[in-house]
Structures are given as structure tokens and as C-alpha cells.
């Protein structure tokens, strides 16, 4: 999976799990709501500084945004816990 799509999927999952709207995260990270929308759709490739700001806004580590995530049996898509890859 492309890195920007991975970041977008992780960001969307973590944002939903935190109960934050795109608008609220945009405000907290000092970016536009359109940027957040594009990010979640894999259309944006954030800088390291923006990645850090986004992670801070969500209250997670920046590594949570770039770490591969796989659902395990019994997990739900809103579970914010990343899983290590066994590959």
C-alpha cells in the first residue's frame, strides 16, 4: 500500500475512534478541513511536521499514523490499536 494511503486510512480510523470531526482536527492541527478530507482519501502526502501536528491533535504517536494496521479476529475497524505485521 502506498504510504500516503496508509497514513490516510490510519488517520481516518484513529480520528473516528477518538470521536473528533474533520473540522475539529483541522482546527487543532492548524490545517484546513479540505486538507483533512484529502488526507483521509490518500490524496495528500503530509510533511513530517504536519504528520506530527496531526498526531498531536489526535492524541497519538506519529508512528501510529505510519504503522501498518491489520484487523485481527474480534477487532473492529474503530479499534485504534495498531497490529504489528507478521510478514
C-alpha positions in Angstrom: 0.0 0.0 0.0 1.2 3.5 -0.8 2.4 5.4 2.2 0.0 8.3 1.7 -2.9 5.9 1.5 -1.7 4.1 4.6 -1.5 7.4 6.5 -4.9 8.4 5.3 -6.5 5.2 6.4 -4.8 5.2 9.8 -5.7 8.9 10.3 -9.4 8.3 9.4 -9.6 5.3 11.7 -7.9 7.0 14.6 -10.0 10.2 14.1 -13.2 8.2 14.1 -12.1 6.2 17.2 -11.4 9.5 19.0 -14.8 10.9 18.2 -13.3 14.0 16.6 -14.7 15.6 13.4 -12.6 16.6 10.5 -13.3 20.2 11.3 -12.1 19.8 14.9 -8.9 18.0 14.0 -8.2 20.6 11.3 -8.6 23.4 13.9 -6.3 21.6 16.4 -3.6 20.8 13.7 -3.9 24.3 12.1 -4.8 22.9 8.6 -7.9 23.2 6.6 -10.8 20.8 6.7 -10.3 20.2 3.0 -6.7 19.1 3.8 -8.0 16.6 6.3 -10.5 15.3 3.7 -7.8 14.9 1.1 -5.5 13.2 3.6 -8.1 10.7 4.5 -8.7 9.9 0.8 -5.0 9.3 0.3 -4.6 12.5 -1.8 -2.2 14.3 0.5 1.4 13.4 1.5 2.0 15.3 4.8 5.3 16.7 5.7 6.9 15.3 8.9 5.9 18.5 10.7 2.3 18.2 9.6 2.3 14.5 10.5 3.5 15.4 14.0 0.8 18.1 14.3 -1.9 15.7 13.1 -0.8 13.0 15.6 -0.8 15.6 18.4 -4.3 16.7 17.5 -5.5 13.1 17.7 -3.5 12.4 20.9 -1.5 9.6 19.4 2.1 9.0 18.3 3.1 10.0 14.8 4.2 6.3 14.4 0.5 5.3 14.8 -0.1 7.2 11.5 2.5 5.3 9.5 2.4 1.9 11.1 0.7 -0.9 9.1 -2.6 -1.9 10.7 -4.3 -5.2 10.3 -7.6 -6.3 11.8 -7.4 -9.4 13.9 -10.3 -11.7 14.7 -12.7 -9.9 17.1 -11.3 -6.4 16.3 -13.4 -3.7 14.8 -12.4 -1.0 12.4 -12.7 1.6 15.1 -10.2 -0.2 17.4 -7.3 2.3 17.5 -4.7 -0.3 18.4 -2.2 -0.9 15.6 -1.1 -4.5 15.0 2.4 -5.4 14.0 2.8 -7.2 10.7 3.8 -10.8 10.8 5.2 -10.7 7.3 
